[in-house]
């Protein structure tokens, strides 16, 4: 006969812990996602075993295998957690008095471009809140679906995902970077295509927007390095004759010290997006954080400061060259004879 259970002792955090162990088959991973020690999860699991009169999970090799009792409970646990989340999302979020931790998963470009300004504004508007960022890589699987992070900043909108919401934040012009101590700027499309290139590649898809634009004009380039982020591309360009084509705003950060030139073909602006799980669509806390990020993105300059200065210099040089050409024509012998005639 089953002993009486005080069902009110089953709190939401304990249920979420069961869900995480069930999904990952690991106490260690559940502890990491919960932000607690492994011993704390083990202690909570022992308490639940005693309360429910069932081992719940059995150690088989390196995995924690759920018992039949857990498998039959999972549907109800999911329903209860969604109900608790719904109750929480209906609450009013007060940034001045909140001590929440927000989290973002992103790559180096999005981090350098946005995160410092996001953190600065967060500390102004929610002084007791904190921010944690994670590197976007293959080690974090489905970070939004599992609730690992609040949102993701990325250069490509995810495809075929009905449970994710995508919002475009901004765009940027593309530049071709090179090391001026090693080589000169590429002279035209032929020089560009024959040079060695460093590109970004997270998965098996090695065709970037640059390669697609080249294919449209019947050309291709020599890609000799494929890295996981822009930082790796910048590192291999320094001290070599390689080229890397990347957003202009990186001229002030990751590609600082390298020279740049406009690519020898027309490229669409790079874009990046904010992505979040649909379950957070109506959460006051989440909505507030998304609006903060959108505000930061709207305040971004059209291009990097270094790029702006260079464009201004080029404009002044062109204007000076035009004035000089006009004076030279006015002082030429033919111009003088025409004037006499």
SEPAFI-620172 format. One record per residue: residue number from 1; x negated, y negated, z of N, C-alpha, C in turn. Coordinates in steps of 0.2 Angstrom, whole numbers. Layout:
<nodes>
<NUM, <X, Y, Z>, <X, Y, Z>, <X, Y, Z>>;
...
</nodes>
This chain:
<nodes>
<1, <-4, 6, 0>, <0, 0, 0>, <-4, -6, 0>>;
<2, <-3, -11, -4>, <-7, -17, -5>, <-6, -22, 1>>;
<3, <-11, -24, 4>, <-10, -29, 10>, <-8, -35, 8>>;
<4, <-5, -39, 13>, <-2, -46, 11>, <-8, -50, 10>>;
<5, <-6, -55, 5>, <-11, -60, 3>, <-9, -67, 3>>;
<6, <-13, -71, 6>, <-11, -78, 6>, <-13, -81, -1>>;
<7, <-8, -81, -5>, <-9, -83, -12>, <-11, -90, -13>>;
<8, <-10, -94, -8>, <-12, -101, -8>, <-20, -102, -7>>;
<9, <-23, -96, -5>, <-30, -96, -4>, <-34, -96, -11>>;
<10, <-30, -94, -16>, <-33, -94, -23>, <-33, -101, -26>>;
<11, <-38, -104, -25>, <-39, -111, -27>, <-41, -111, -35>>;
<12, <-40, -116, -38>, <-42, -117, -45>, <-49, -116, -47>>;
<13, <-54, -118, -43>, <-61, -117, -44>, <-62, -109, -44>>;
<14, <-59, -106, -39>, <-61, -98, -39>, <-58, -95, -45>>;
<15, <-52, -97, -47>, <-49, -94, -53>, <-54, -96, -60>>;
<16, <-56, -102, -60>, <-61, -104, -65>, <-67, -100, -65>>;
<17, <-70, -99, -59>, <-76, -94, -58>, <-74, -87, -61>>;
<18, <-69, -84, -60>, <-67, -78, -63>, <-67, -78, -70>>;
<19, <-64, -84, -73>, <-63, -84, -80>, <-70, -85, -83>>;
<20, <-75, -89, -80>, <-82, -89, -83>, <-86, -83, -82>>;
<21, <-85, -79, -77>, <-88, -72, -76>, <-86, -68, -82>>;
<22, <-79, -68, -82>, <-76, -64, -87>, <-78, -65, -94>>;
<23, <-79, -72, -96>, <-81, -74, -103>, <-88, -72, -104>>;
<24, <-92, -73, -99>, <-100, -73, -100>, <-103, -66, -98>>;
<25, <-99, -63, -94>, <-101, -56, -91>, <-107, -57, -87>>;
<26, <-108, -63, -83>, <-114, -65, -80>, <-112, -70, -74>>;
<27, <-114, -68, -68>, <-114, -72, -62>, <-119, -78, -63>>;
<28, <-125, -77, -66>, <-130, -82, -67>, <-127, -88, -71>>;
<29, <-124, -86, -77>, <-121, -90, -82>, <-116, -94, -79>>;
<30, <-111, -91, -75>, <-106, -94, -72>, <-108, -99, -67>>;
<31, <-113, -98, -63>, <-116, -103, -58>, <-119, -109, -62>>;
<32, <-122, -108, -68>, <-125, -113, -71>, <-120, -118, -74>>;
<33, <-114, -115, -77>, <-109, -119, -79>, <-105, -123, -74>>;
<34, <-105, -120, -68>, <-101, -123, -62>, <-106, -128, -59>>;
<35, <-112, -128, -60>, <-117, -132, -57>, <-118, -130, -50>>;
<36, <-118, -124, -48>, <-119, -122, -41>, <-124, -116, -41>>;
<37, <-127, -114, -36>, <-131, -108, -35>, <-128, -102, -37>>;
<38, <-132, -97, -39>, <-130, -90, -40>, <-127, -87, -33>>;
<39, <-131, -88, -28>, <-128, -85, -22>, <-121, -88, -20>>;
<40, <-120, -94, -21>, <-114, -97, -20>, <-108, -94, -24>>;
<41, <-109, -92, -30>, <-104, -88, -34>, <-104, -81, -31>>;
<42, <-109, -78, -30>, <-109, -71, -27>, <-105, -71, -20>>;
<43, <-106, -76, -16>, <-102, -77, -10>, <-94, -78, -11>>;
<44, <-93, -82, -16>, <-86, -83, -18>, <-83, -77, -21>>;
<45, <-87, -73, -25>, <-84, -67, -28>, <-83, -62, -22>>;
<46, <-87, -61, -17>, <-86, -57, -12>, <-80, -58, -8>>;
<47, <-78, -65, -7>, <-72, -67, -4>, <-66, -65, -7>>;
<48, <-66, -66, -14>, <-61, -64, -18>, <-60, -56, -18>>;
<49, <-65, -53, -18>, <-64, -45, -18>, <-61, -43, -12>>;
<50, <-63, -46, -6>, <-60, -44, 0>, <-52, -47, 0>>;
<51, <-51, -52, -3>, <-44, -55, -3>, <-39, -51, -7>>;
<52, <-42, -49, -13>, <-38, -45, -18>, <-38, -38, -17>>;
<53, <-43, -35, -13>, <-43, -28, -13>, <-46, -25, -19>>;
<54, <-50, -28, -23>, <-52, -25, -29>, <-59, -27, -30>>;
<55, <-64, -23, -33>, <-71, -25, -34>, <-71, -31, -40>>;
<56, <-66, -32, -44>, <-66, -37, -49>, <-71, -36, -55>>;
<57, <-77, -36, -53>, <-82, -35, -58>, <-87, -30, -56>>;
<58, <-90, -25, -60>, <-94, -20, -59>, <-101, -22, -62>>;
<59, <-107, -21, -59>, <-113, -22, -62>, <-115, -16, -67>>;
<60, <-115, -16, -73>, <-117, -11, -78>, <-122, -14, -82>>;
<61, <-128, -11, -81>, <-134, -14, -84>, <-136, -21, -82>>;
<62, <-136, -25, -86>, <-137, -32, -85>, <-130, -36, -85>>;
<63, <-125, -33, -87>, <-118, -36, -87>, <-114, -35, -82>>;
<64, <-109, -40, -80>, <-104, -39, -75>, <-97, -37, -79>>;
<65, <-95, -31, -79>, <-90, -28, -82>, <-83, -29, -78>>;
<66, <-78, -32, -81>, <-72, -33, -77>, <-68, -27, -76>>;
<67, <-65, -26, -70>, <-61, -21, -69>, <-54, -22, -72>>;
<68, <-50, -16, -72>, <-43, -17, -75>, <-39, -22, -72>>;
<69, <-40, -23, -65>, <-36, -28, -62>, <-37, -35, -65>>;
<70, <-44, -37, -66>, <-46, -43, -69>, <-43, -44, -76>>;
<71, <-43, -39, -80>, <-41, -39, -87>, <-33, -41, -87>>;
<72, <-29, -38, -82>, <-22, -39, -82>, <-21, -46, -79>>;
<73, <-26, -49, -75>, <-25, -56, -72>, <-26, -61, -77>>;
<74, <-30, -60, -82>, <-33, -66, -86>, <-28, -70, -89>>;
<75, <-22, -67, -92>, <-17, -71, -95>, <-14, -76, -90>>;
<76, <-13, -74, -84>, <-10, -78, -78>, <-15, -83, -76>>;
<77, <-21, -81, -76>, <-26, -86, -74>, <-27, -92, -79>>;
<78, <-27, -90, -85>, <-27, -95, -90>, <-21, -100, -90>>;
<79, <-15, -97, -88>, <-9, -101, -88>, <-10, -106, -82>>;
<80, <-12, -103, -76>, <-13, -107, -70>, <-18, -113, -71>>;
<81, <-23, -111, -74>, <-29, -116, -75>, <-26, -122, -80>>;
<82, <-22, -120, -85>, <-20, -125, -89>, <-15, -129, -86>>;
<83, <-11, -126, -81>, <-6, -130, -77>, <-10, -135, -73>>;
<84, <-15, -133, -69>, <-19, -137, -65>, <-22, -143, -69>>;
<85, <-25, -141, -75>, <-28, -146, -79>, <-23, -152, -82>>;
<86, <-16, -149, -83>, <-11, -154, -85>, <-9, -159, -79>>;
<87, <-9, -156, -73>, <-8, -160, -67>, <-13, -165, -67>>;
<88, <-20, -163, -68>, <-25, -168, -67>, <-25, -173, -72>>;
<89, <-23, -171, -79>, <-24, -176, -84>, <-18, -181, -84>>;
<90, <-13, -180, -79>, <-8, -185, -79>, <-10, -190, -73>>;
<91, <-15, -189, -70>, <-17, -194, -65>, <-20, -200, -68>>;
<92, <-20, -206, -65>, <-23, -212, -67>, <-30, -212, -65>>;
<93, <-34, -214, -70>, <-41, -214, -69>, <-44, -221, -67>>;
<94, <-47, -221, -62>, <-50, -228, -59>, <-57, -228, -60>>;
<95, <-60, -231, -65>, <-67, -230, -66>, <-71, -234, -60>>;
<96, <-69, -239, -57>, <-72, -242, -52>, <-73, -238, -46>>;
<97, <-69, -233, -44>, <-69, -229, -38>, <-70, -222, -40>>;
<98, <-71, -220, -46>, <-73, -213, -48>, <-80, -211, -47>>;
<99, <-81, -205, -45>, <-88, -203, -45>, <-89, -197, -50>>;
<100, <-85, -197, -55>, <-85, -191, -60>, <-92, -191, -63>>;
<101, <-94, -185, -66>, <-99, -185, -70>, <-97, -183, -77>>;
<102, <-99, -187, -82>, <-97, -186, -89>, <-103, -183, -93>>;
<103, <-102, -179, -98>, <-107, -176, -101>, <-106, -176, -109>>;
<104, <-112, -176, -112>, <-112, -177, -120>, <-117, -172, -122>>;
<105, <-115, -168, -128>, <-120, -164, -131>, <-121, -168, -138>>;
<106, <-128, -169, -140>, <-130, -173, -146>, <-137, -171, -148>>;
<107, <-139, -174, -154>, <-145, -173, -156>, <-149, -179, -155>>;
<108, <-156, -179, -157>, <-160, -185, -155>, <-158, -191, -158>>;
<109, <-155, -191, -164>, <-153, -197, -167>, <-147, -201, -164>>;
<110, <-142, -197, -162>, <-136, -199, -159>, <-138, -202, -152>>;
<111, <-143, -198, -148>, <-145, -199, -142>, <-148, -206, -142>>;
<112, <-153, -207, -146>, <-157, -213, -146>, <-153, -219, -148>>;
<113, <-148, -218, -153>, <-144, -223, -155>, <-139, -226, -150>>;
<114, <-136, -221, -147>, <-130, -223, -143>, <-131, -222, -135>>;
<115, <-134, -217, -133>, <-134, -215, -126>, <-136, -220, -121>>;
<116, <-142, -224, -123>, <-144, -229, -118>, <-139, -234, -117>>;
<117, <-135, -236, -123>, <-130, -241, -122>, <-124, -239, -119>>;
<118, <-122, -232, -120>, <-117, -229, -116>, <-118, -229, -109>>;
<119, <-124, -227, -107>, <-126, -226, -100>, <-126, -233, -97>>;
<120, <-128, -238, -100>, <-128, -245, -97>, <-121, -248, -96>>;
<121, <-117, -247, -101>, <-110, -249, -100>, <-106, -245, -95>>;
<122, <-108, -238, -94>, <-105, -234, -89>, <-106, -236, -82>>;
<123, <-113, -238, -81>, <-114, -241, -75>, <-111, -247, -73>>;
<124, <-110, -251, -78>, <-106, -258, -77>, <-99, -257, -75>>;
<125, <-96, -252, -79>, <-88, -251, -78>, <-87, -246, -73>>;
<126, <-91, -241, -72>, <-90, -236, -67>, <-96, -234, -63>>;
<127, <-98, -239, -59>, <-104, -239, -55>, <-106, -232, -52>>;
<128, <-101, -228, -50>, <-102, -222, -46>, <-102, -216, -50>>;
<129, <-101, -217, -56>, <-101, -211, -61>, <-108, -210, -63>>;
<130, <-109, -203, -66>, <-116, -201, -69>, <-114, -199, -76>>;
<131, <-120, -198, -79>, <-120, -196, -86>, <-125, -190, -87>>;
<132, <-123, -185, -90>, <-128, -179, -92>, <-127, -178, -99>>;
<133, <-133, -177, -102>, <-133, -176, -110>, <-137, -169, -111>>;
<134, <-135, -166, -116>, <-138, -159, -118>, <-140, -160, -125>>;
<135, <-145, -156, -127>, <-148, -156, -134>, <-143, -152, -138>>;
<136, <-141, -154, -143>, <-137, -150, -148>, <-142, -145, -151>>;
<137, <-140, -138, -150>, <-144, -133, -153>, <-140, -126, -153>>;
<138, <-143, -121, -155>, <-139, -115, -156>, <-139, -111, -149>>;
<139, <-142, -114, -144>, <-142, -110, -138>, <-135, -112, -134>>;
<140, <-132, -117, -136>, <-126, -119, -133>, <-120, -117, -137>>;
<141, <-117, -112, -136>, <-112, -109, -141>, <-105, -112, -138>>;
<142, <-101, -115, -143>, <-95, -118, -142>, <-94, -122, -136>>;
<143, <-99, -128, -135>, <-99, -132, -129>, <-92, -135, -127>>;
<144, <-88, -137, -132>, <-82, -140, -131>, <-77, -135, -129>>;
<145, <-76, -130, -133>, <-71, -125, -131>, <-72, -122, -124>>;
<146, <-78, -121, -122>, <-79, -118, -115>, <-79, -123, -110>>;
<147, <-78, -129, -112>, <-78, -135, -106>, <-85, -136, -104>>;
<148, <-90, -134, -107>, <-97, -135, -105>, <-98, -143, -105>>;
<149, <-95, -147, -110>, <-97, -154, -110>, <-90, -157, -112>>;
<150, <-90, -164, -111>, <-84, -168, -112>, <-83, -169, -120>>;
<151, <-89, -171, -123>, <-88, -172, -130>, <-95, -171, -134>>;
<152, <-95, -171, -140>, <-101, -170, -144>, <-101, -176, -149>>;
<153, <-108, -178, -150>, <-109, -183, -155>, <-113, -180, -160>>;
<154, <-111, -180, -167>, <-115, -176, -172>, <-114, -179, -179>>;
<155, <-119, -178, -183>, <-119, -181, -190>, <-114, -177, -195>>;
<156, <-111, -172, -193>, <-107, -168, -197>, <-100, -166, -194>>;
<157, <-95, -168, -197>, <-88, -166, -194>, <-88, -158, -194>>;
<158, <-86, -155, -189>, <-85, -148, -189>, <-79, -146, -193>>;
<159, <-80, -140, -197>, <-75, -138, -201>, <-71, -132, -199>>;
<160, <-64, -132, -201>, <-60, -126, -199>, <-59, -125, -192>>;
<161, <-58, -130, -188>, <-57, -130, -181>, <-51, -134, -179>>;
<162, <-46, -130, -177>, <-39, -133, -176>, <-39, -136, -169>>;
<163, <-43, -133, -164>, <-43, -136, -157>, <-48, -141, -156>>;
<164, <-51, -144, -161>, <-56, -150, -160>, <-53, -156, -163>>;
<165, <-54, -162, -160>, <-52, -168, -163>, <-58, -172, -165>>;
<166, <-58, -175, -171>, <-64, -178, -174>, <-63, -186, -175>>;
<167, <-67, -190, -173>, <-67, -197, -174>, <-73, -200, -177>>;
<168, <-73, -203, -182>, <-79, -206, -185>, <-81, -212, -181>>;
<169, <-87, -213, -179>, <-90, -218, -175>, <-93, -224, -180>>;
<170, <-97, -222, -184>, <-101, -227, -188>, <-105, -224, -194>>;
<171, <-108, -228, -198>, <-112, -225, -203>, <-119, -229, -203>>;
<172, <-123, -227, -208>, <-130, -230, -208>, <-133, -229, -215>>;
<173, <-136, -234, -217>, <-140, -233, -224>, <-146, -228, -223>>;
<174, <-148, -225, -228>, <-153, -220, -228>, <-160, -224, -231>>;
<175, <-165, -222, -227>, <-172, -225, -230>, <-177, -219, -230>>;
<176, <-182, -220, -234>, <-187, -214, -235>, <-193, -217, -231>>;
<177, <-195, -213, -226>, <-201, -215, -222>, <-207, -211, -224>>;
<178, <-213, -215, -223>, <-219, -212, -225>, <-225, -215, -221>>;
<179, <-230, -212, -220>, <-236, -215, -216>, <-240, -219, -221>>;
<180, <-241, -225, -220>, <-244, -230, -224>, <-252, -229, -224>>;
<181, <-254, -226, -219>, <-261, -225, -218>, <-264, -219, -222>>;
<182, <-259, -215, -225>, <-261, -209, -229>, <-259, -210, -236>>;
<183, <-253, -213, -237>, <-251, -213, -244>, <-247, -220, -245>>;
<184, <-245, -221, -252>, <-241, -227, -253>, <-234, -225, -254>>;
<185, <-230, -230, -254>, <-223, -228, -255>, <-222, -224, -262>>;
<186, <-217, -220, -262>, <-216, -216, -268>, <-214, -221, -274>>;
<187, <-217, -220, -280>, <-215, -224, -285>, <-210, -221, -290>>;
<188, <-204, -222, -289>, <-199, -219, -293>, <-197, -212, -292>>;
<189, <-192, -210, -295>, <-189, -203, -294>, <-194, -197, -295>>;
<190, <-198, -198, -300>, <-203, -192, -301>, <-208, -191, -295>>;
<191, <-210, -197, -293>, <-215, -197, -287>, <-211, -194, -281>>;
<192, <-205, -196, -280>, <-201, -194, -274>, <-200, -187, -275>>;
<193, <-198, -184, -280>, <-196, -177, -281>, <-203, -172, -280>>;
<194, <-208, -175, -283>, <-214, -171, -282>, <-218, -171, -276>>;
<195, <-216, -175, -271>, <-219, -176, -265>, <-216, -170, -260>>;
<196, <-220, -169, -255>, <-218, -164, -250>, <-213, -168, -245>>;
<197, <-207, -165, -243>, <-202, -168, -239>, <-201, -164, -233>>;
<198, <-200, -168, -227>, <-197, -165, -221>, <-190, -166, -220>>;
<199, <-186, -161, -219>, <-179, -162, -218>, <-176, -159, -211>>;
<200, <-170, -160, -210>, <-167, -158, -204>, <-163, -151, -206>>;
<201, <-163, -146, -202>, <-159, -140, -204>, <-158, -136, -197>>;
<202, <-151, -136, -195>, <-149, -133, -189>, <-148, -125, -190>>;
<203, <-146, -124, -197>, <-144, -117, -198>, <-146, -115, -205>>;
<204, <-143, -110, -208>, <-145, -107, -214>, <-144, -112, -220>>;
<205, <-140, -117, -219>, <-138, -122, -224>, <-144, -127, -225>>;
<206, <-148, -126, -230>, <-154, -131, -231>, <-153, -136, -236>>;
<207, <-147, -137, -238>, <-145, -142, -243>, <-142, -148, -240>>;
<208, <-146, -154, -240>, <-144, -160, -237>, <-140, -165, -242>>;
<209, <-138, -170, -239>, <-135, -175, -244>, <-139, -178, -249>>;
<210, <-146, -178, -247>, <-151, -180, -252>, <-151, -175, -258>>;
<211, <-152, -169, -256>, <-152, -163, -261>, <-146, -163, -265>>;
<212, <-140, -164, -263>, <-134, -164, -267>, <-134, -170, -271>>;
<213, <-137, -176, -269>, <-137, -182, -274>, <-142, -180, -279>>;
<214, <-148, -177, -278>, <-153, -176, -283>, <-150, -171, -288>>;
<215, <-146, -166, -285>, <-143, -161, -290>, <-138, -164, -295>>;
<216, <-135, -169, -293>, <-130, -172, -297>, <-133, -176, -303>>;
<217, <-140, -177, -302>, <-143, -180, -308>, <-148, -175, -311>>;
<218, <-147, -169, -309>, <-151, -163, -312>, <-158, -163, -309>>;
<219, <-159, -165, -303>, <-166, -165, -300>, <-166, -161, -294>>;
<220, <-172, -160, -291>, <-173, -157, -285>, <-180, -159, -282>>;
<221, <-181, -158, -276>, <-187, -160, -272>, <-190, -154, -269>>;
<222, <-197, -156, -267>, <-201, -150, -264>, <-200, -151, -256>>;
<223, <-196, -147, -253>, <-195, -147, -246>, <-200, -142, -243>>;
<224, <-205, -144, -239>, <-210, -140, -236>, <-209, -139, -228>>;
<225, <-205, -144, -225>, <-204, -143, -218>, <-197, -144, -216>>;
<226, <-194, -139, -212>, <-187, -139, -210>, <-187, -139, -203>>;
<227, <-185, -145, -199>, <-185, -145, -192>, <-178, -146, -189>>;
<228, <-178, -145, -182>, <-171, -145, -179>, <-169, -152, -178>>;
<229, <-173, -157, -178>, <-171, -164, -177>, <-175, -169, -180>>;
<230, <-173, -175, -180>, <-177, -181, -183>, <-184, -181, -180>>;
<231, <-185, -180, -173>, <-191, -181, -170>, <-196, -176, -173>>;
<232, <-194, -170, -175>, <-199, -165, -177>, <-201, -168, -185>>;
<233, <-196, -170, -188>, <-198, -173, -195>, <-203, -179, -195>>;
<234, <-202, -183, -190>, <-206, -189, -189>, <-213, -187, -187>>;
<235, <-214, -182, -183>, <-220, -179, -181>, <-224, -177, -187>>;
<236, <-221, -173, -191>, <-225, -170, -197>, <-226, -175, -202>>;
<237, <-223, -180, -203>, <-224, -186, -208>, <-230, -190, -205>>;
<238, <-231, -191, -199>, <-237, -195, -197>, <-243, -191, -198>>;
<239, <-248, -195, -201>, <-254, -192, -203>, <-254, -187, -209>>;
<240, <-249, -187, -213>, <-249, -183, -219>, <-246, -187, -225>>;
<241, <-246, -184, -230>, <-243, -188, -236>, <-236, -186, -237>>;
<242, <-232, -183, -232>, <-225, -181, -233>, <-220, -187, -233>>;
<243, <-214, -186, -235>, <-209, -190, -234>, <-203, -187, -230>>;
<244, <-199, -192, -227>, <-193, -190, -223>, <-188, -195, -225>>;
<245, <-182, -193, -227>, <-177, -198, -228>, <-172, -197, -222>>;
<246, <-171, -203, -219>, <-167, -203, -213>, <-163, -210, -212>>;
<247, <-159, -210, -207>, <-155, -216, -206>, <-160, -222, -204>>;
<248, <-158, -228, -206>, <-162, -234, -205>, <-163, -236, -198>>;
<249, <-158, -235, -194>, <-158, -237, -187>, <-164, -233, -183>>;
<250, <-166, -228, -186>, <-172, -224, -183>, <-178, -227, -184>>;
<251, <-179, -233, -188>, <-185, -236, -189>, <-187, -239, -183>>;
<252, <-183, -241, -178>, <-185, -244, -172>, <-186, -239, -166>>;
<253, <-185, -233, -167>, <-186, -228, -162>, <-190, -222, -164>>;
<254, <-187, -217, -167>, <-191, -211, -169>, <-196, -212, -174>>;
<255, <-195, -216, -179>, <-199, -217, -185>, <-203, -223, -184>>;
<256, <-203, -226, -178>, <-207, -232, -176>, <-214, -231, -178>>;
<257, <-217, -236, -182>, <-224, -236, -184>, <-225, -233, -191>>;
<258, <-220, -230, -194>, <-220, -228, -201>, <-217, -233, -205>>;
<259, <-220, -233, -211>, <-217, -238, -216>, <-211, -234, -220>>;
<260, <-207, -238, -223>, <-201, -236, -226>, <-199, -239, -233>>;
<261, <-196, -236, -237>, <-194, -239, -243>, <-187, -236, -245>>;
<262, <-183, -240, -249>, <-176, -237, -251>, <-177, -231, -256>>;
<263, <-173, -226, -255>, <-174, -220, -259>, <-173, -222, -266>>;
<264, <-176, -218, -271>, <-176, -220, -278>, <-169, -218, -281>>;
<265, <-164, -216, -278>, <-158, -215, -280>, <-152, -217, -275>>;
<266, <-146, -218, -278>, <-141, -220, -273>, <-139, -214, -269>>;
<267, <-139, -216, -262>, <-136, -211, -257>, <-131, -214, -254>>;
<268, <-126, -209, -252>, <-120, -211, -248>, <-123, -213, -241>>;
<269, <-120, -217, -237>, <-122, -219, -230>, <-121, -213, -226>>;
<270, <-126, -212, -221>, <-125, -206, -216>, <-120, -208, -212>>;
<271, <-116, -203, -209>, <-111, -204, -204>, <-112, -200, -198>>;
<272, <-109, -202, -193>, <-109, -197, -187>, <-102, -198, -183>>;
<273, <-101, -193, -179>, <-94, -192, -177>, <-94, -191, -169>>;
<274, <-88, -192, -166>, <-87, -190, -159>, <-82, -185, -160>>;
<275, <-83, -179, -156>, <-79, -173, -157>, <-77, -171, -150>>;
<276, <-71, -169, -148>, <-69, -167, -142>, <-63, -162, -143>>;
<277, <-62, -158, -137>, <-57, -153, -137>, <-50, -156, -137>>;
<278, <-45, -153, -140>, <-38, -156, -140>, <-35, -156, -133>>;
<279, <-37, -151, -129>, <-34, -151, -122>, <-36, -158, -118>>;
<280, <-41, -162, -120>, <-42, -168, -117>, <-39, -174, -120>>;
<281, <-35, -173, -125>, <-32, -178, -129>, <-29, -183, -125>>;
<282, <-25, -181, -120>, <-21, -186, -116>, <-24, -187, -109>>;
<283, <-30, -184, -107>, <-33, -185, -101>, <-35, -193, -100>>;
<284, <-32, -196, -95>, <-34, -203, -94>, <-42, -204, -93>>;
<285, <-45, -199, -90>, <-52, -200, -89>, <-56, -199, -95>>;
<286, <-54, -194, -99>, <-57, -193, -106>, <-56, -199, -111>>;
<287, <-49, -201, -111>, <-48, -207, -115>, <-52, -213, -114>>;
<288, <-53, -214, -107>, <-57, -220, -105>, <-64, -219, -108>>;
<289, <-67, -213, -107>, <-74, -212, -109>, <-74, -213, -117>>;
<290, <-69, -210, -120>, <-70, -211, -128>, <-69, -218, -130>>;
<291, <-65, -222, -127>, <-65, -229, -128>, <-71, -233, -127>>;
<292, <-74, -231, -121>, <-81, -234, -120>, <-86, -232, -125>>;
<293, <-86, -226, -128>, <-91, -224, -133>, <-89, -228, -140>>;
<294, <-83, -229, -141>, <-81, -232, -147>, <-83, -239, -147>>;
<295, <-82, -242, -141>, <-84, -249, -140>, <-92, -250, -141>>;
<296, <-95, -246, -139>, <-103, -246, -140>, <-104, -245, -147>>;
<297, <-101, -241, -151>, <-102, -240, -158>, <-101, -246, -162>>;
<298, <-95, -249, -160>, <-93, -255, -164>, <-98, -261, -163>>;
<299, <-101, -261, -157>, <-106, -266, -156>, <-113, -265, -159>>;
<300, <-114, -259, -163>, <-120, -258, -166>, <-122, -263, -172>>;
<301, <-128, -265, -173>, <-129, -269, -179>, <-129, -264, -185>>;
<302, <-128, -268, -191>, <-127, -264, -197>, <-133, -260, -199>>;
<303, <-139, -262, -197>, <-145, -258, -198>, <-150, -260, -192>>;
<304, <-156, -257, -192>, <-160, -258, -187>, <-164, -264, -187>>;
<305, <-166, -267, -181>, <-169, -273, -181>, <-176, -274, -186>>;
<306, <-179, -268, -186>, <-185, -268, -190>, <-183, -268, -197>>;
<307, <-178, -265, -199>, <-175, -265, -206>, <-172, -272, -208>>;
<308, <-169, -275, -203>, <-166, -282, -204>, <-172, -287, -206>>;
<309, <-177, -287, -202>, <-183, -291, -202>, <-186, -290, -209>>;
<310, <-187, -283, -211>, <-190, -282, -217>, <-186, -284, -223>>;
<311, <-180, -283, -223>, <-175, -286, -228>, <-175, -293, -229>>;
<312, <-176, -297, -223>, <-176, -304, -223>, <-183, -306, -226>>;
<313, <-188, -303, -225>, <-195, -304, -228>, <-194, -303, -235>>;
<314, <-191, -297, -237>, <-191, -296, -245>, <-187, -301, -248>>;
<315, <-181, -304, -245>, <-177, -309, -248>, <-181, -315, -249>>;
<316, <-185, -317, -244>, <-189, -323, -244>, <-194, -323, -249>>;
<317, <-197, -317, -250>, <-203, -316, -255>, <-200, -316, -262>>;
<318, <-194, -313, -263>, <-190, -314, -269>, <-188, -321, -271>>;
<319, <-186, -325, -266>, <-184, -332, -267>, <-190, -336, -269>>;
<320, <-196, -334, -265>, <-202, -338, -267>, <-205, -336, -274>>;
<321, <-204, -330, -276>, <-206, -328, -282>, <-202, -331, -288>>;
<322, <-196, -332, -287>, <-191, -335, -291>, <-193, -342, -292>>;
<323, <-195, -346, -287>, <-196, -353, -287>, <-203, -353, -291>>;
<324, <-208, -349, -289>, <-214, -349, -293>, <-214, -348, -300>>;
<325, <-209, -343, -302>, <-208, -342, -309>, <-205, -348, -313>>;
<326, <-200, -351, -309>, <-197, -357, -312>, <-202, -362, -314>>;
<327, <-206, -363, -309>, <-211, -369, -309>, <-216, -367, -315>>;
<328, <-218, -361, -315>, <-223, -359, -321>, <-220, -360, -327>>;
<329, <-214, -358, -328>, <-210, -359, -335>, <-210, -366, -336>>;
<330, <-209, -370, -331>, <-208, -378, -333>, <-215, -381, -335>>;
<331, <-220, -378, -332>, <-227, -381, -334>, <-230, -377, -340>>;
<332, <-227, -372, -343>, <-230, -369, -349>, <-230, -374, -355>>;
<333, <-235, -372, -359>, <-236, -377, -365>, <-230, -377, -370>>;
<334, <-226, -371, -370>, <-220, -371, -374>, <-215, -375, -371>>;
<335, <-214, -375, -365>, <-209, -379, -361>, <-210, -386, -362>>;
<336, <-217, -388, -362>, <-219, -395, -363>, <-217, -397, -370>>;
<337, <-219, -393, -376>, <-217, -395, -383>, <-210, -395, -384>>;
<338, <-206, -391, -381>, <-199, -391, -381>, <-196, -398, -379>>;
<339, <-199, -400, -373>, <-197, -406, -370>, <-198, -412, -374>>;
<340, <-204, -412, -378>, <-206, -418, -382>, <-201, -418, -388>>;
<341, <-200, -412, -391>, <-195, -411, -397>, <-188, -414, -395>>;
</nodes>
